[in-house]
């Protein structure tokens, strides 16, 4: 929280400043996913990376605009990710992960 004089009360802050400002955090975990095929559906990739708990949750989040790749909103539930690509994936407001395919 911030007082009128501009001094921030660190003890009461939850440390989510970047999230509230809708910025990508400085430190993001990274994961490499190995594919057997040349491409994979986005919802399957997110499930493999443990960012979502089910395919239906992923489809619901896409329809609600809750999934982004490199800050670009994904609107197609059949969006495919190709081998050799990498990006910063965001699920909801607080889950960020750099995925290398």
N, C-alpha and C positions, 0 to 999 in steps of 0.2 A: 504494500500500500504506500501511497505517496502523500505526504502532508502538503499543506499550502505553501510551505517554504521550499518545496522541491526536494526535501530530504526523504529518501526512501526508507521505510521501516523493514529492514531485512528479515527480522525475526518473524514477521507476519506473512512475508512473501512465500508463495509455494514454489517459486523457481520456474514458473511456466511463462515467463515474459515473452519468449519467442513465439510460443503457441498463441498467446492472446493477441500478439501483433500480426499474426498470420504469416510469420516468417519461418523459413526452414531452419531448424536448429543447427548449431555449429558442429556438434558431434552426432553422427548418424552411424549406426551399426551397418556392417556390410555382410552380404551372404552371396555365395556362388551356387547357382542351381545348374546341375548337369541335365541336359535334355537327351532323350533317345531319338526324338524327331527334330525336324528343322524349326518347328514352331509349337507354341502352346497357348491355350486360351488363358487370358489374363486371370480369370477367377481360379483356374487350376494352379497357376503360378503362385498366386497369393496364398492359396491353401497350402501348397508345398512349402512356402516360406513362413507358415504359421502366422500370417497377418490376419487371416479370417478363419473362423471355425468351420464354415461350411460353404458349399458352392451357392446355395440359395441366399446366404447372407451376403456373399459377394455380388450376386445379381441384384439384390435389393439395394445395396450401397451404390452400385453403378446407376440404377434408376433414380436414386435420390441425389446423385451428384457427389457422392462421398469418397470417390477414388480418383486420385490424380497421379500422373507420371510426369516428373519434372515440372510440377506446378500447372500442368494442363489437365483439365477435367476430362475424364473418359465417360462417354455417353452411350457407347455401343457395348451391349452385354456379350457380344461375340468377338470382342477385340482380341487380336492375337499378338503375341510377343515372339520375336524371332531370335534364333540362336545368334550369339555374338553381340547382342544389344546389352546395354546397361543403363540404369537410371535410378532416380530417387523416387520411390513409390510411397504414396501417402494414403492411408486408410483412415477415414474420419479426420478428426482435428489433431490427434496426438500421436498416431502411429506412423513413424517414418522408418524406412529401410532402404539402403542402397542394394539393389539386386543386380547381379551380373549373371547373364544367361549364357 
